[in-house]
Amino acid sequence: MDIVSPQAPFSFPPVGAGHTNLTAACLSSTLPRPTLFGGEILSVTSSLVANYSAAFWYPPNFFNSDPPLYGEDSNLDFCNVTVTYTHPGQNDTVNVIVWLPLSVSDEVHVGTNDHGPDHAGASNKGTSPSWNGLLLSQGGGGFSMCLPGFISHAALSQGYAISRTDGGHEPQTFSPEQPETETWAMLSPGNVNLYLLQDFASVCLHDMAVISKSIVTSFYGVAPKHSYFQGCSTGGRQGLMLAQRYPGDYDGILAAAPAIYWPKLIVMHYFAHMMMHSLKAYPPACELEAITKAAIEECDELDGVKDGVISNEEDCEFDPFTLAGKEIPCRMEYADDVDEDEDEGDDEQRRQRANHTVIRVGYAGPHIAWHLWGAAPGSLREPNWHRLTHSTPLTSFAATTCFRKNNTCVANPSPLMLDWIRLFLYKDPSLTAADLAERITLPELGRLFAQSEEEYHSFLATSNPDLSAFHRRGGKMITWHGTSDEAIMPGQTQQYYDEVLRHAGTPHSGIDGEVRDFYRIFLAPGVQHCGGGEGALPVDVLGQLRRWVEEGVAPDVLHGESFTRRHGDKIRRPLCRYPLVARYKGHGDAKKAESFECATSF
């Protein structure tokens, strides 16, 4: 990748200007500063990026499924603009990054788009894209407001102007050297940095929209025809925040697997770890995987099709205690090395031999499953919380690490969850995972659950059912959620949508018409968090959102296609608008979408 420094004076190019003029504009050292109410622009810098190459995730997931892309893009040329600003008095420094194609497509300067969104020409063979006249802002994940650049280039290659914000703190890198949350979360022990939390929660989302539109308009000499936001997980929460708090910012929002009830969700991720500490038993991953596999085998055909996916979750009543005491084959994953005395064969052969064993299912694994599935009274269900589906990997909520040398396992809670509890609730960065294991009993977990909601609901939660302002401005929003999501329970999305429906049905709701006229959700059976799993991943969803915004064609189904099934097995499904389900017609190839129809029940 080559980055060229500014060389030429900036000039506003006419609409549809050629590559040379836009390149000169990018190389300018005098780009105009956007106007941001409540913010002070510190700098605007630009650089020409040439021969950019980045690999797509494989298999495709949320971030490269519009359309599904593989391999890599290479030889991409674009303008990289960074706007750095602060909110005076808050001691923050925020960066908005905008990637701009260096040419403009004919449909932009002609001003027509007779054929609507067209992804047929999308390619990952290497290209210098032409701007399609649209702005696409992208969300983040975890504590990051944005994801790495290789997430953005998939949409850039299709001609979108792309924008991201770091929210004032270092973003996620997907490398072993992740940024430490405590570098931005706390002013000092006992004192949370509420300004930066507010930036992360909402404020910088609106700032990004204002700055991005200004930069795009300055660079191309014409405002984007439409602006879109796209995000999953934290990005999904961000999308709902925009619709609820800043309804005028985007014409269309794709908010997948949203962390709607963030303050409650993060705390309840600790529930299974609290149970393991209480039982003093830490089941290995293979034991939990065996329980999930048995549940899927039991409930797979409740929808009339045997495909390794539980679509009819409501009727699944598998009892995990039927496995207790049984011996199962297990491929153990160890954190330590293979025994050095075992010197026959190469390292991989020795590791494979050592890791295959037989274990007896204990009490802890079924006990954890029973509670997480919501089958047990009290505990998890007491705070009226959402249950996991039977096909959700238990290994995410009850992660353990095992050691071969002493044949033991320990709890392995996620850093995001630990950071939330120790930094934002206990407000003590000196606390370790071991400290929390001693401190958090069931009553204490309930107290933390209530504290987290009380202190941070107004900051982070996006459960406001009043979308009337977004509706009035003509916005459209799509949410999809995998039913095997191992990070955010799909029941949260269902609950929120049902609350939106109830609110819309009240007098003076401000909703003229039906909720489905501007907001639709879709459940994807067997799909995990933002992708993966045995189910059919929603594809080309952004294209359907565009058709809804630009042509008024609302999606009744999303197209689903699987990418992670074994032996290249592939299924396609219609993903029906909630609350409808995809029912097998009783004839035809069950791997093909045309063999299913949307219905009120199975």
C-alpha positions as CSV (number, residue, x, y, z in Angstrom):
1,M,0.0,0.0,0.0
2,D,1.4,3.4,-1.0
3,I,0.4,6.6,0.8
4,V,1.1,9.9,-1.0
5,S,1.6,13.1,1.0
6,P,-0.3,16.3,0.1
7,Q,1.3,18.3,-2.8
8,A,-1.3,20.4,-4.6
9,P,-3.7,23.2,-3.5
10,F,-7.3,22.1,-2.8
11,S,-10.0,23.0,-5.3
12,F,-13.7,22.0,-5.3
13,P,-14.1,19.6,-8.2
14,P,-17.3,19.8,-10.3
15,V,-19.8,16.9,-10.0
16,G,-18.5,14.0,-12.0
17,A,-15.0,15.3,-12.1
18,G,-12.4,13.0,-13.5
19,H,-9.8,11.0,-11.5
20,T,-7.1,13.7,-11.9
21,N,-9.1,16.5,-10.2
22,L,-10.2,14.3,-7.3
23,T,-6.6,13.1,-6.8
24,A,-5.5,16.7,-6.7
25,A,-8.2,17.5,-4.2
26,C,-7.1,14.6,-2.0
27,L,-3.5,15.8,-2.2
28,S,-4.5,19.2,-1.0
29,S,-3.1,20.6,2.2
30,T,-6.0,23.1,2.7
31,L,-9.2,21.0,2.9
32,P,-12.1,23.0,4.5
33,R,-13.0,22.2,8.1
34,P,-16.5,21.0,8.8
35,T,-18.7,22.9,11.2
36,L,-19.6,20.9,14.3
37,F,-21.9,22.3,16.9
38,G,-20.4,21.5,20.3
39,G,-17.1,20.5,18.8
40,E,-13.9,22.1,17.8
41,I,-12.1,20.8,14.7
42,L,-8.4,20.4,15.4
43,S,-7.3,19.2,12.0
44,V,-8.3,17.9,8.6
45,T,-5.7,15.8,6.8
46,S,-5.9,13.8,3.6
47,S,-3.7,11.3,1.9
48,L,-3.9,9.4,-1.4
49,V,-3.9,5.7,-0.8
50,A,-2.7,3.6,-3.8
51,N,-2.5,-0.1,-4.4
52,Y,-4.4,-0.9,-1.2
53,S,-4.9,-4.6,-0.6
54,A,-7.0,-6.3,2.1
55,A,-8.4,-9.8,2.5
56,F,-12.1,-10.5,3.1
57,W,-13.1,-12.6,6.0
58,Y,-13.9,-16.2,4.9
59,P,-16.4,-17.5,5.3
60,P,-18.5,-14.4,4.6
61,N,-20.3,-12.9,7.6
62,F,-22.2,-9.7,8.2
63,F,-19.3,-7.5,7.1
64,N,-18.8,-8.9,3.6
65,S,-22.1,-10.4,2.7
66,D,-23.5,-7.5,0.6
67,P,-22.9,-9.4,-1.7
68,P,-20.8,-12.3,-0.3
69,L,-17.2,-11.5,-1.2
70,Y,-14.2,-13.8,-1.0
71,G,-10.4,-13.6,-1.4
72,E,-9.1,-10.1,-1.5
73,D,-9.4,-6.7,-3.1
74,S,-6.1,-5.3,-4.5
75,N,-5.0,-2.2,-6.3
76,L,-7.6,-0.1,-4.7
77,D,-7.0,3.7,-4.9
78,F,-8.9,6.1,-2.7
79,C,-8.6,9.3,-0.6
80,N,-8.2,8.8,3.1
81,V,-9.5,11.9,5.1
82,T,-9.1,12.1,8.8
83,V,-10.9,14.8,10.8
84,T,-9.6,15.2,14.4
85,Y,-11.7,17.2,16.8
86,T,-12.5,17.7,20.5
87,H,-15.5,18.7,22.6
88,P,-14.1,21.8,24.5
89,G,-13.9,21.2,28.2
90,Q,-14.1,17.5,28.0
91,N,-10.4,16.6,27.3
92,D,-11.2,14.2,24.5
93,T,-9.7,13.8,21.1
94,V,-11.8,12.1,18.4
95,N,-11.0,11.0,14.9
96,V,-13.5,10.5,12.0
97,I,-12.0,8.6,9.1
98,V,-13.6,9.0,5.6
99,W,-12.6,6.9,2.6
100,L,-13.5,8.4,-0.7
101,P,-13.4,6.9,-4.2
102,L,-11.4,9.0,-6.7
103,S,-13.9,9.0,-9.5
104,V,-17.7,9.5,-9.8
105,S,-20.1,7.2,-11.5
106,D,-22.3,8.4,-14.3
107,E,-25.5,8.0,-12.3
108,V,-24.3,10.6,-9.8
109,H,-23.8,13.5,-12.1
110,V,-26.6,12.5,-14.4
111,G,-28.8,12.5,-11.3
112,T,-30.8,9.5,-12.1
113,N,-30.8,5.8,-11.1
114,D,-33.4,4.2,-13.2
115,H,-32.4,0.7,-12.3
116,G,-31.9,1.2,-8.6
117,P,-29.1,-0.4,-6.6
118,D,-27.1,-2.8,-8.6
119,H,-24.5,-5.1,-7.1
120,A,-24.0,-7.2,-10.2
121,G,-20.8,-5.5,-11.0
122,A,-19.3,-5.9,-7.6
123,S,-16.0,-7.7,-7.7
124,N,-13.1,-8.5,-5.5
125,K,-10.6,-8.8,-8.4
126,G,-9.0,-5.4,-7.7
127,T,-10.5,-2.0,-8.8
128,S,-10.4,1.7,-8.3
129,P,-14.1,2.2,-7.5
130,S,-16.3,5.1,-8.7
131,W,-18.4,6.9,-6.1
132,N,-22.0,5.8,-6.3
133,G,-23.3,9.0,-4.7
134,L,-24.0,7.4,-1.3
135,L,-22.5,7.7,2.2
136,L,-22.1,4.5,4.3
137,S,-21.1,4.9,7.9
138,Q,-20.0,1.8,9.7
139,G,-20.3,0.7,13.4
140,G,-18.1,-1.1,15.7
141,G,-17.9,-4.1,18.1
142,G,-17.3,-4.6,21.8
143,F,-15.9,-1.4,23.3
144,S,-14.8,-0.2,19.8
145,M,-16.8,2.4,17.9
146,C,-15.2,1.2,14.7
147,L,-13.6,-1.9,13.3
148,P,-10.3,-2.2,11.3
149,G,-10.0,-0.9,7.8
150,F,-10.3,-4.3,6.1
151,I,-14.0,-4.2,7.3
152,S,-14.6,-1.0,5.3
153,H,-12.9,-1.8,2.0
154,A,-15.6,-4.4,1.1
155,A,-18.1,-1.6,0.7
156,L,-15.6,0.9,-0.6
157,S,-15.0,-1.5,-3.6
158,Q,-18.7,-1.1,-4.4
159,G,-18.4,2.7,-4.7
160,Y,-19.6,3.9,-1.3
161,A,-18.0,6.8,0.5
162,I,-17.2,5.2,3.8
163,S,-16.9,6.7,7.3
164,R,-15.9,5.5,10.7
165,T,-15.3,7.1,14.1
166,D,-12.9,5.9,16.9
167,G,-15.1,7.7,19.5
168,G,-12.1,9.1,21.3
169,H,-10.3,5.9,22.2
170,E,-8.2,3.3,20.4
171,P,-10.3,0.9,18.3
172,Q,-10.3,-2.9,18.2
173,T,-7.5,-4.4,16.1
174,F,-8.3,-8.2,16.0
175,S,-4.7,-8.8,16.9
176,P,-3.2,-10.2,20.2
177,E,-2.2,-6.6,21.2
178,Q,-5.7,-5.3,21.9
179,P,-6.0,-1.8,23.5
180,E,-6.5,-1.8,27.3
181,T,-10.0,-0.6,28.2
182,E,-8.7,1.1,31.4
183,T,-6.6,3.5,29.3
184,W,-9.8,5.4,28.5
185,A,-12.6,4.2,30.8
186,M,-11.3,5.7,34.0
187,L,-10.0,9.1,35.2
188,S,-8.7,7.5,38.4
189,P,-9.7,4.6,40.6
190,G,-13.3,5.2,41.6
191,N,-14.0,7.7,38.8
192,V,-15.3,6.6,35.4
193,N,-14.6,8.9,32.5
194,L,-18.2,9.7,31.8
195,Y,-17.3,12.1,28.9
196,L,-15.6,9.3,26.9
197,L,-18.4,6.9,27.8
198,Q,-20.9,9.4,26.5
199,D,-18.8,9.7,23.3
200,F,-18.8,5.9,22.9
201,A,-22.5,5.6,23.7
202,S,-24.0,8.2,21.4
203,V,-22.4,11.6,20.9
204,C,-19.7,10.6,18.4
205,L,-22.3,8.8,16.3
206,H,-24.0,12.1,15.5
207,D,-20.7,13.9,15.1
208,M,-19.6,11.3,12.5
209,A,-22.8,11.8,10.5
210,V,-22.3,15.6,10.4
211,I,-18.6,15.5,9.6
212,S,-18.9,12.7,7.0
213,K,-21.6,14.5,5.1
214,S,-19.6,17.7,5.1
215,I,-16.4,16.1,3.9
216,V,-18.2,14.2,1.1
217,T,-20.0,17.3,0.0
218,S,-16.8,19.3,-0.1
219,F,-14.8,16.6,-1.9
220,Y,-17.3,15.9,-4.6
221,G,-19.1,19.2,-4.8
222,V,-22.4,17.5,-4.2
223,A,-24.1,16.1,-1.1
224,P,-24.7,12.4,-0.9
225,K,-28.0,11.4,-2.4
226,H,-28.7,9.1,0.6
227,S,-26.9,8.2,3.8
228,Y,-26.8,4.8,5.4
229,F,-25.5,3.3,8.6
230,Q,-24.5,-0.4,8.9
231,G,-23.4,-2.2,12.0
232,C,-23.7,-5.5,14.0
233,S,-23.5,-6.1,17.8
234,T,-22.2,-2.8,19.2
235,G,-22.7,-1.6,15.7
236,G,-26.3,-2.8,15.9
237,R,-26.8,-0.9,19.2
238,Q,-25.3,2.2,17.5
239,G,-27.8,1.9,14.7
240,L,-30.8,1.9,17.1
241,M,-29.2,4.8,19.0
242,L,-29.1,6.8,15.8
243,A,-32.8,6.0,15.0
244,Q,-33.9,6.9,18.5
245,R,-31.7,9.9,19.4
246,Y,-30.6,11.3,16.1
247,P,-33.3,10.3,13.7
248,G,-32.4,12.8,11.0
249,D,-28.8,11.5,10.4
250,Y,-29.4,8.5,8.1
251,D,-32.0,7.6,5.6
252,G,-31.5,3.8,6.1
253,I,-30.1,1.8,9.0
254,L,-29.0,-1.8,9.1
255,A,-28.7,-2.8,12.7
256,A,-27.9,-6.5,13.1
257,A,-27.8,-8.4,16.4
258,P,-28.0,-5.2,18.4
259,A,-26.8,-5.0,22.1
260,I,-30.0,-3.2,23.0
261,Y,-30.0,-3.7,26.8
262,W,-26.2,-3.3,27.1
263,P,-26.0,-2.6,30.9
264,K,-28.0,-5.8,31.7
265,L,-26.5,-7.9,29.0
266,I,-22.9,-7.5,30.0
267,V,-23.5,-8.3,33.6
268,M,-25.5,-11.4,32.9
269,H,-22.7,-12.8,30.7
270,Y,-21.1,-13.5,34.1
271,F,-23.9,-15.8,35.2
272,A,-22.4,-19.1,34.0
273,H,-19.1,-18.2,35.5
274,M,-20.7,-17.5,38.9
275,M,-22.4,-20.9,38.7
276,M,-19.1,-22.6,38.0
277,H,-17.3,-20.9,40.9
278,S,-20.2,-21.8,43.1
279,L,-20.1,-25.5,42.0
280,K,-16.3,-25.5,41.9
281,A,-16.6,-27.4,38.6
282,Y,-15.5,-26.2,35.2
283,P,-16.7,-28.4,32.4
284,P,-14.4,-28.5,29.3
285,A,-15.6,-27.2,26.0
286,C,-16.2,-30.6,24.5
287,E,-18.7,-31.4,27.3
288,L,-20.7,-28.3,26.7
289,E,-20.5,-28.9,22.9
290,A,-21.9,-32.4,23.4
291,I,-24.9,-31.0,25.3
292,T,-25.6,-28.5,22.5
293,K,-25.2,-31.2,19.9
294,A,-27.7,-33.5,21.7
295,A,-30.2,-30.7,22.0
296,I,-30.0,-30.0,18.3
297,E,-30.4,-33.7,17.4
298,E,-33.5,-33.8,19.7
299,C,-35.2,-30.7,18.3
300,D,-33.9,-30.4,14.8
301,E,-37.0,-31.9,13.1
302,L,-39.6,-30.0,15.1
303,D,-39.9,-27.7,12.0
304,G,-40.4,-30.7,9.7
305,V,-36.8,-30.7,8.2
306,K,-33.7,-32.4,9.4
307,D,-30.9,-29.9,8.6
308,G,-28.9,-29.5,11.8
309,V,-30.7,-26.3,12.6
310,I,-33.4,-25.7,15.3
311,S,-35.9,-23.5,13.7
312,N,-38.8,-24.3,16.0
313,E,-37.2,-23.2,19.3
314,E,-40.5,-22.7,21.1
315,D,-41.3,-26.4,21.1
316,C,-37.8,-27.6,22.1
317,E,-37.8,-29.1,25.6
318,F,-34.6,-31.1,25.7
319,D,-33.4,-32.2,29.2
320,P,-29.6,-31.9,29.5
321,F,-29.5,-34.1,32.6
322,T,-30.2,-37.1,30.4
323,L,-26.5,-36.8,29.5
324,A,-25.2,-36.7,33.1
325,G,-22.9,-39.6,33.9
326,K,-22.6,-40.7,30.3
327,E,-19.2,-41.2,28.6
328,I,-18.6,-39.1,25.5
329,P,-15.6,-38.9,23.1
330,C,-13.8,-35.6,23.7
331,R,-11.2,-33.7,21.8
332,M,-9.7,-31.7,24.6
333,E,-8.1,-28.3,23.9
334,Y,-5.2,-27.6,26.2
335,A,-3.6,-24.3,27.0
336,D,-0.3,-25.9,27.9
337,D,2.1,-27.9,25.8
338,V,2.1,-31.6,25.0
339,D,4.1,-33.7,27.5
340,E,7.7,-33.4,26.5
341,D,8.4,-37.1,27.4
342,E,6.0,-38.1,24.6
343,D,8.5,-38.0,21.7
344,E,7.1,-40.4,19.2
345,G,6.0,-38.7,15.9
346,D,6.0,-35.0,15.1
347,D,4.5,-32.3,17.4
348,E,1.1,-32.3,15.6
349,Q,0.8,-36.1,15.8
350,R,1.6,-36.1,19.5
351,R,-0.9,-33.3,20.1
352,Q,-3.7,-35.1,18.3
353,R,-3.0,-38.3,20.1
354,A,-2.9,-36.6,23.5
355,N,-6.1,-34.5,22.9
356,H,-8.5,-37.3,22.0
357,T,-10.0,-38.9,25.0
358,V,-13.2,-40.1,26.7
359,I,-14.8,-38.1,29.5
360,R,-17.9,-38.6,31.7
361,V,-20.4,-35.8,31.7
362,G,-20.6,-34.3,35.1
363,Y,-23.3,-32.3,36.9
364,A,-22.0,-28.8,36.1
365,G,-22.4,-28.8,32.4
366,P,-26.1,-29.9,32.4
367,H,-26.8,-27.6,35.3
368,I,-25.4,-24.6,33.4
369,A,-27.4,-25.5,30.3
370,W,-30.6,-25.9,32.3
371,H,-30.3,-22.4,33.7
372,L,-29.1,-20.7,30.6
373,W,-31.9,-22.2,28.6
374,G,-34.3,-20.7,31.1
375,A,-35.7,-24.0,32.2
376,A,-35.0,-23.5,35.9
377,P,-37.1,-21.3,38.1
378,G,-35.3,-18.4,39.9
379,S,-31.7,-17.3,39.3
380,L,-31.4,-16.3,35.7
381,R,-35.1,-16.0,35.1
382,E,-35.7,-14.0,38.3
383,P,-34.6,-10.6,36.8
384,N,-36.9,-11.3,33.8
385,W,-33.9,-11.9,31.5
386,H,-33.6,-13.5,28.1
387,R,-32.7,-17.1,27.7
388,L,-30.3,-18.8,25.3
389,T,-31.7,-20.9,22.6
390,H,-30.8,-24.6,22.6
391,S,-28.6,-24.3,19.6
392,T,-26.5,-21.4,21.0
393,P,-22.9,-22.5,21.8
394,L,-22.7,-22.8,25.6
395,T,-18.9,-22.5,25.3
396,S,-19.3,-18.7,24.9
397,F,-21.2,-18.0,28.1
398,A,-19.4,-20.7,30.1
399,A,-15.9,-20.5,28.5
400,T,-13.2,-22.5,30.2
401,T,-9.5,-23.1,29.7
402,C,-8.0,-26.6,30.4
403,F,-4.5,-27.7,31.3
404,R,-3.1,-31.1,30.4
405,K,-0.3,-31.3,32.9
406,N,-2.6,-31.2,35.9
407,N,-5.8,-32.3,34.1
408,T,-7.9,-29.3,35.3
409,C,-10.0,-26.6,33.8
410,V,-10.6,-23.0,35.0
411,A,-13.1,-20.4,34.0
412,N,-12.1,-18.1,31.2
413,P,-14.5,-15.1,31.2
414,S,-14.3,-12.6,28.3
415,P,-12.2,-9.4,28.8
416,L,-15.1,-7.2,27.8
417,M,-17.3,-8.6,30.5
418,L,-14.6,-8.4,33.1
419,D,-13.7,-4.9,32.2
420,W,-17.3,-3.8,32.5
421,I,-17.7,-5.2,35.9
422,R,-14.4,-4.2,37.4
423,L,-14.0,-0.7,35.7
424,F,-17.6,0.6,35.3
425,L,-19.3,-1.1,38.3
426,Y,-16.7,-1.7,41.0
427,K,-14.6,1.1,39.4
428,D,-11.4,-0.6,40.6
429,P,-8.8,-1.4,37.9
430,S,-6.7,-3.4,40.4
431,L,-9.4,-6.2,40.5
432,T,-8.5,-9.4,38.8
433,A,-10.6,-12.3,37.4
434,A,-9.7,-14.3,40.6
435,D,-10.9,-11.4,42.8
436,L,-14.2,-11.3,41.0
437,A,-14.6,-15.1,41.3
438,E,-14.4,-14.8,45.0
439,R,-16.6,-11.7,45.3
440,I,-19.5,-12.4,42.9
441,T,-22.1,-14.7,44.4
442,L,-25.7,-15.0,43.1
443,P,-27.0,-12.2,45.4
444,E,-24.0,-10.0,44.4
445,L,-24.6,-10.7,40.7
446,G,-28.2,-9.5,41.2
447,R,-27.0,-6.4,42.8
448,L,-24.5,-5.7,40.0
449,F,-27.3,-6.3,37.5
450,A,-29.5,-3.6,39.1
451,Q,-26.5,-1.2,39.6
452,S,-25.5,-1.5,36.0
453,E,-29.0,-0.7,34.7
454,E,-29.5,2.2,37.2
455,E,-26.2,3.9,36.4
456,Y,-25.8,3.3,32.7
457,H,-29.2,2.8,31.1
458,S,-29.5,6.4,30.0
459,F,-26.0,6.3,28.5
460,L,-26.0,3.0,26.6
461,A,-29.4,1.2,26.4
462,T,-31.3,1.6,23.2
463,S,-34.6,0.3,24.3
464,N,-36.7,3.4,23.7
465,P,-39.7,2.1,21.7
466,D,-40.6,5.6,20.4
467,L,-39.3,5.7,16.8
468,S,-41.9,8.2,15.7
469,A,-39.3,10.9,14.7
470,F,-37.4,8.4,12.6
471,H,-40.6,7.4,11.0
472,R,-41.7,11.0,10.3
473,R,-38.4,11.8,8.6
474,G,-38.9,8.8,6.2
475,G,-36.2,6.6,7.6
476,K,-36.2,2.9,7.1
477,M,-34.5,0.3,9.4
478,I,-33.8,-3.4,9.1
479,T,-32.6,-5.6,12.0
480,W,-31.7,-9.3,11.6
481,H,-30.6,-11.6,14.4
482,G,-29.2,-15.1,14.4
483,T,-31.1,-17.5,16.7
484,S,-27.9,-19.2,17.7
485,D,-26.2,-15.9,18.7
486,E,-23.6,-16.7,21.3
487,A,-23.1,-13.1,22.4
488,I,-26.6,-11.4,22.4
489,M,-29.8,-13.4,22.9
490,P,-32.2,-13.0,20.0
491,G,-35.0,-12.7,22.5
492,Q,-33.8,-9.1,23.2
493,T,-34.5,-8.1,19.6
494,Q,-37.9,-9.8,19.7
495,Q,-38.8,-8.0,23.0
496,Y,-37.7,-4.6,21.7
497,Y,-39.7,-5.0,18.5
498,D,-42.8,-6.1,20.4
499,E,-42.4,-3.0,22.6
500,V,-42.2,-0.8,19.5
501,L,-45.4,-2.4,18.2
502,R,-47.1,-1.8,21.6
503,H,-46.0,1.8,21.7
504,A,-47.2,2.4,18.1
505,G,-50.6,1.2,19.1
506,T,-51.1,3.8,21.8
507,P,-52.9,7.1,21.3
508,H,-50.6,10.0,20.3
509,S,-47.7,7.6,19.4
510,G,-46.8,9.7,16.4
511,I,-46.8,6.6,14.2
512,D,-49.0,7.1,11.2
513,G,-49.5,3.7,9.8
514,E,-47.8,0.4,10.7
515,V,-44.4,-0.2,12.2
516,R,-43.6,-2.5,9.4
517,D,-43.8,0.5,7.1
518,F,-40.5,1.7,8.4
519,Y,-38.9,-1.0,10.7
520,R,-38.7,-4.7,10.1
521,I,-36.8,-7.5,11.9
522,F,-35.8,-10.9,10.7
523,L,-34.6,-14.0,12.6
524,A,-32.0,-16.2,11.1
525,P,-32.3,-19.8,12.5
526,G,-28.9,-21.4,13.3
527,V,-26.9,-18.3,12.6
528,Q,-24.5,-17.2,15.3
529,H,-23.2,-13.7,16.3
530,C,-23.0,-11.6,13.1
531,G,-22.4,-14.8,11.1
532,G,-21.2,-18.4,11.4
533,G,-23.2,-21.4,12.5
534,E,-25.2,-24.0,10.6
535,G,-27.9,-21.7,9.5
536,A,-28.4,-19.5,6.4
537,L,-26.7,-16.1,6.7
538,P,-28.7,-13.1,5.5
539,V,-27.0,-11.8,2.3
540,D,-27.5,-8.6,0.2
541,V,-29.4,-7.0,3.1
542,L,-27.9,-3.6,2.5
543,G,-29.1,-3.8,-1.1
544,Q,-32.7,-4.5,0.1
545,L,-32.5,-1.6,2.5
546,R,-31.5,0.6,-0.4
547,R,-34.4,-0.6,-2.5
548,W,-36.7,0.2,0.4
549,V,-35.3,3.7,0.9
550,E,-34.7,4.6,-2.8
551,E,-37.6,2.8,-4.5
552,G,-40.1,2.2,-1.7
553,V,-39.9,-1.6,-2.1
554,A,-40.0,-3.1,1.4
555,P,-38.5,-6.5,2.1
556,D,-40.8,-9.3,3.1
557,V,-38.0,-11.9,3.2
558,L,-34.2,-11.7,3.4
559,H,-32.2,-14.1,1.3
560,G,-30.3,-16.6,3.4
561,E,-27.3,-18.7,2.4
562,S,-25.0,-20.9,4.6
563,F,-21.2,-20.7,4.4
564,T,-19.9,-22.7,7.4
565,R,-21.5,-26.1,7.1
566,R,-19.3,-29.2,6.9
567,H,-18.2,-30.8,3.7
568,G,-19.3,-27.9,1.6
569,D,-23.0,-28.6,2.3
570,K,-25.0,-25.5,1.5
571,I,-28.6,-24.5,2.3
572,R,-30.6,-21.5,1.2
573,R,-33.6,-20.2,3.1
574,P,-36.1,-17.4,2.9
575,L,-35.8,-15.5,6.2
576,C,-39.3,-14.2,6.9
577,R,-40.3,-11.0,8.4
578,Y,-40.9,-11.5,12.1
579,P,-43.1,-13.0,13.5
580,L,-43.6,-15.2,10.4
581,V,-41.4,-18.4,10.0
582,A,-40.1,-20.3,7.0
583,R,-42.2,-23.4,6.8
584,Y,-41.2,-26.4,4.6
585,K,-43.9,-27.0,2.0
586,G,-43.6,-30.7,2.5
587,H,-42.0,-31.4,-0.9
588,G,-39.0,-30.3,-2.9
589,D,-35.3,-30.1,-2.0
590,A,-35.0,-28.9,1.6
591,K,-31.7,-27.2,0.7
592,K,-33.4,-24.8,-1.7
593,A,-35.3,-21.6,-0.7
594,E,-38.2,-22.3,-3.0
595,S,-39.1,-25.3,-0.9
596,F,-40.2,-23.0,1.9
597,E,-42.9,-20.5,2.5
598,C,-43.5,-17.8,5.1
599,A,-46.2,-18.9,7.6
600,T,-47.5,-18.0,11.0
601,S,-46.3,-21.4,12.4
602,F,-44.6,-24.6,11.5
